[in-house]
């Protein structure tokens, strides 16, 4: 596994060493650091992980623009996107990203905590846009789906 955390850049030269890349989309503010759990669960995979959650966010005048631009860039660079909807926040930007990416053929993995407030919306919208996607209810199940996908690369 190779790890890239915002705002680090990645030029793509590691593609020869790693089979594919995965963007970790999901709550960042007001929820547990689920991304680190996912990184640990995927440590033995041949993936390049793009994590938008910074270990240290330093606010400055252009911080929001820098973060949004980084996410925009690496969502497009990633071969696949995993989405996690935690119970602690609505994740409006993640909902927006899921809506946008569900209209493409990009490989998607979606996990929704059983107590997520908009769980039904995610389930129904996903079933309409991408009936091929199986939603899971835990980080462990989400990691298992990603590991199985990575093993087939």
N, C-alpha and C positions, 0 to 999 in steps of 0.2 A: 504494500500500500504506500502511496505517496500522498502527503497531506498539504493542502493549500488553504490558508486561512486569510480572509479579508483583513487588510488590504493588499496582501501579497499578490504579486503577479505571477503568471504562469505562461510560458511562451510555447508550450506544446512539444518541446524536444523530448520529453519523457515518454511520448506515445510509443516509442519502440520498446520501452521497458515494461510498460503497463498496458493491459488489454483494453481498458475503457475508463471512462470517468463518470463521476456521479456528483450531482449538486445536492446538498442537504437543505432543502427548502422546508421552512416551518417556523414556528414561533421563536423569536429572539428576545423580545422585551416582555417582562412580566410573567415569565414561565421558567421552569427549571432548565438547566443546560443539558437538554436531551441530546444535543449534537455530540457531546463528548462520550455519552453512552454508545451512540451509533458508531463513532470512530473506533472505540474499543471493540465493538462487535464485528467490525469490518477489517480489523487490523491485518488479518491473514489473507485478505483478498488481493487480487492483482489490480486494484482500482486506484485511480487518482481521485481523491475526495476534495471537493470544493465546499468549504464551510464559510458561510457569510457571517457567522457569529464570531466577533472579535474577542480575544481574551482580554483586551483592554481597549475600550472605546474612548477616544479623546475628542470631546466636542470642540469644534471650531467652526468658523463661518461657513465653510463648504463641506462639512462633515456629512450631512444628509445627501447631498449631491454625489459625493465620492462613494458613499455606501450603495446608493441606488445604481450608480453607474457600474460599480464592481459586480453587483448581483446581475444586472442586465447582461454584462459581458460573459460571465461564467455560466449563467443559465443557458446561453447559446452555445458555449464551448462544450458543455457536458454532453456525453453520449446518453445519459439518463438522469432523471430527477426523482428524488424521493421526497415525498411530502409527509410531514407529521403535524397533525392538528392536536395540540395539547388542550387539556380542559381549562387551563387558567386564563386563556385570552382568546378573543375571536379571530385573531390573525387576519385582518382585512387584506393586507398586501399578499399574503399567502393564498387567500381565496382568489384574488385577482390573478396571481401567477398560475394557479391551477386552472382557472378558466381559460387563460391564454394558451397554456401548453396542452390542455386536453383537446384542443382543436388541431393538434399536430399528430404526427406518427411517432414522436419521440417516446422512448421507453420511459414509463412512469410507474412509480411505486407509491401507494397511498395508504397511510395509517391514520386512523381517527380514534382518539381516546373515547371510550364509551360515554364519558360525561361532557364531551365537547358540545357547546351550545348549538352549533349549526350542523351537527352530525347528519341529520336527515337531508339537509340541503346538499351536502357533499355527496352522500350516497345517491340521491336521485339524479343530480346533475351529472355525476360520473357515469352512472348507468345509461344515461341518454347519450352522452357524448362519446364515451369509451367503454362500451359494455364488456370489452375484453379485459378490463382491469379489475382485479380482485382487491377489495378494501380489507384491511386488517385492523385489529383493535388494540395492538400493543407494539411497543418498540421492538420487542423480541421477535414477534411475527414479521415485522417490517424488515428487520435485519436478516431473518431467515430467507425471505423472498429475494433479497438483494444478493445474499451469499449464493443461493442456488443459480441466479442469473449469471453472476460473475464466474461461477464454476463452469458454466457452459460456453464461456468466451474463448 
